[in-house]
Amino acid sequence: MSIMKTVAVVEAPESVRLQADGTVARELSERRGFVCPQCNGSGYVMRDNAHGELEKVQCDACMGYGSLKARILVEWLPDNPVKY
């Protein structure tokens, strides 16, 4: 079975400056369109109700959308800061 994977390549920014919180820089990226593994993209799952019957219930993972997004945060920090 073939699997499609997305790979993120991380490279240091060309110009950086130390911020007040000790980070050098932050990068936030979002990637959309990943099929929800909980409901396989349908937006619902089948569960037993109180009467022992199967019923459609909104997927807790994707909230019924059928897809997920990934939010990727990269924080650049000093590797081994030397204080003078």
ZADO-1210 file (C-alpha; in nm, 4 decimals, padded with zeros to 6 digits):
<atoms>
<atom x="00.0000" y="00.0000" z="00.0000" code="MET" pos="1"/>
<atom x="00.1339" y="00.3439" z="-00.0917" code="SER" pos="2"/>
<atom x="00.1432" y="00.6228" z="00.1653" code="ILE" pos="3"/>
<atom x="00.1754" y="00.9926" z="00.0845" code="MET" pos="4"/>
<atom x="00.3868" y="01.1835" z="00.3346" code="LYS" pos="5"/>
<atom x="00.4572" y="01.5535" z="00.3778" code="THR" pos="6"/>
<atom x="00.8087" y="01.6464" z="00.4856" code="VAL" pos="7"/>
<atom x="00.9051" y="01.9766" z="00.6471" code="ALA" pos="8"/>
<atom x="01.2552" y="02.1088" z="00.5839" code="VAL" pos="9"/>
<atom x="01.3836" y="02.3363" z="00.8599" code="VAL" pos="10"/>
<atom x="01.6514" y="02.5924" z="00.7773" code="GLU" pos="11"/>
<atom x="01.7707" y="02.8781" z="00.9981" code="ALA" pos="12"/>
<atom x="01.6532" y="03.2215" z="00.8843" code="PRO" pos="13"/>
<atom x="01.9107" y="03.4470" z="00.7168" code="GLU" pos="14"/>
<atom x="01.8731" y="03.7326" z="00.9638" code="SER" pos="15"/>
<atom x="01.7922" y="03.6827" z="01.3316" code="VAL" pos="16"/>
<atom x="01.7859" y="03.8910" z="01.6490" code="ARG" pos="17"/>
<atom x="01.7406" y="03.7844" z="02.0114" code="LEU" pos="18"/>
<atom x="01.3951" y="03.8831" z="02.1428" code="GLN" pos="19"/>
<atom x="01.3065" y="03.9864" z="02.5000" code="ALA" pos="20"/>
<atom x="01.1620" y="03.6408" z="02.5749" code="ASP" pos="21"/>
<atom x="01.4916" y="03.4695" z="02.4852" code="GLY" pos="22"/>
<atom x="01.3831" y="03.3412" z="02.1445" code="THR" pos="23"/>
<atom x="01.5578" y="03.4425" z="01.8268" code="VAL" pos="24"/>
<atom x="01.2593" y="03.3987" z="01.5964" code="ALA" pos="25"/>
<atom x="00.9271" y="03.2155" z="01.5638" code="ARG" pos="26"/>
<atom x="00.7723" y="03.0697" z="01.2531" code="GLU" pos="27"/>
<atom x="00.4130" y="02.9456" z="01.2411" code="LEU" pos="28"/>
<atom x="00.2819" y="02.7426" z="00.9505" code="SER" pos="29"/>
<atom x="-00.0453" y="02.5592" z="00.8892" code="GLU" pos="30"/>
<atom x="-00.1058" y="02.2727" z="00.6499" code="ARG" pos="31"/>
<atom x="-00.4631" y="02.1679" z="00.5718" code="ARG" pos="32"/>
<atom x="-00.6425" y="01.8794" z="00.4103" code="GLY" pos="33"/>
<atom x="-00.5293" y="01.5765" z="00.6106" code="PHE" pos="34"/>
<atom x="-00.7968" y="01.3058" z="00.6168" code="VAL" pos="35"/>
<atom x="-00.9141" y="01.2433" z="00.9720" code="CYS" pos="36"/>
<atom x="-00.7887" y="00.8994" z="01.0827" code="PRO" pos="37"/>
<atom x="-01.0693" y="00.8645" z="01.3394" code="GLN" pos="38"/>
<atom x="-01.3607" y="00.8780" z="01.0924" code="CYS" pos="39"/>
<atom x="-01.1701" y="00.8219" z="00.7648" code="ASN" pos="40"/>
<atom x="-01.2976" y="01.1534" z="00.6315" code="GLY" pos="41"/>
<atom x="-01.6706" y="01.0908" z="00.6791" code="SER" pos="42"/>
<atom x="-01.7121" y="01.3332" z="00.9714" code="GLY" pos="43"/>
<atom x="-01.8943" y="01.0782" z="01.1862" code="TYR" pos="44"/>
<atom x="-01.8355" y="00.7477" z="01.3648" code="VAL" pos="45"/>
<atom x="-02.0767" y="00.4680" z="01.4527" code="MET" pos="46"/>
<atom x="-02.1385" y="00.4111" z="01.8250" code="ARG" pos="47"/>
<atom x="-02.3816" y="00.2103" z="02.0350" code="ASP" pos="48"/>
<atom x="-02.6530" y="00.4226" z="02.1928" code="ASN" pos="49"/>
<atom x="-02.8301" y="00.3566" z="02.5247" code="ALA" pos="50"/>
<atom x="-03.0613" y="00.1025" z="02.3549" code="HIS" pos="51"/>
<atom x="-02.7738" y="-00.1017" z="02.2083" code="GLY" pos="52"/>
<atom x="-02.8387" y="00.0278" z="01.8561" code="GLU" pos="53"/>
<atom x="-02.5774" y="00.1768" z="01.6261" code="LEU" pos="54"/>
<atom x="-02.6086" y="00.5469" z="01.5519" code="GLU" pos="55"/>
<atom x="-02.4053" y="00.8068" z="01.3654" code="LYS" pos="56"/>
<atom x="-02.2216" y="01.0445" z="01.6012" code="VAL" pos="57"/>
<atom x="-02.0115" y="01.3463" z="01.5060" code="GLN" pos="58"/>
<atom x="-01.6404" y="01.2637" z="01.5120" code="CYS" pos="59"/>
<atom x="-01.4679" y="01.4038" z="01.8224" code="ASP" pos="60"/>
<atom x="-01.1331" y="01.4426" z="01.6457" code="ALA" pos="61"/>
<atom x="-01.2384" y="01.6546" z="01.3444" code="CYS" pos="62"/>
<atom x="-01.5692" y="01.7905" z="01.4840" code="MET" pos="63"/>
<atom x="-01.7557" y="01.6596" z="01.1790" code="GLY" pos="64"/>
<atom x="-01.5382" y="01.8223" z="00.9110" code="TYR" pos="65"/>
<atom x="-01.3696" y="01.4995" z="00.7998" code="GLY" pos="66"/>
<atom x="-01.0278" y="01.6588" z="00.7756" code="SER" pos="67"/>
<atom x="-00.7589" y="01.7947" z="01.0055" code="LEU" pos="68"/>
<atom x="-00.4954" y="02.0663" z="00.9800" code="LYS" pos="69"/>
<atom x="-00.1462" y="02.0682" z="01.1219" code="ALA" pos="70"/>
<atom x="-00.0118" y="02.3755" z="01.2985" code="ARG" pos="71"/>
<atom x="00.3676" y="02.3758" z="01.3041" code="ILE" pos="72"/>
<atom x="00.5545" y="02.6145" z="01.5322" code="LEU" pos="73"/>
<atom x="00.9321" y="02.6529" z="01.5063" code="VAL" pos="74"/>
<atom x="01.1075" y="02.8543" z="01.7764" code="GLU" pos="75"/>
<atom x="01.4696" y="02.9483" z="01.7184" code="TRP" pos="76"/>
<atom x="01.6690" y="02.9659" z="02.0429" code="LEU" pos="77"/>
<atom x="02.0362" y="03.0093" z="02.1289" code="PRO" pos="78"/>
<atom x="02.1928" y="02.6625" z="02.1211" code="ASP" pos="79"/>
<atom x="02.4324" y="02.7011" z="02.4115" code="ASN" pos="80"/>
<atom x="02.4282" y="03.0636" z="02.5240" code="PRO" pos="81"/>
<atom x="02.7499" y="03.1976" z="02.6753" code="VAL" pos="82"/>
<atom x="02.7086" y="03.4865" z="02.9164" code="LYS" pos="83"/>
<atom x="02.9930" y="03.7353" z="02.9442" code="TYR" pos="84"/>
</atoms>
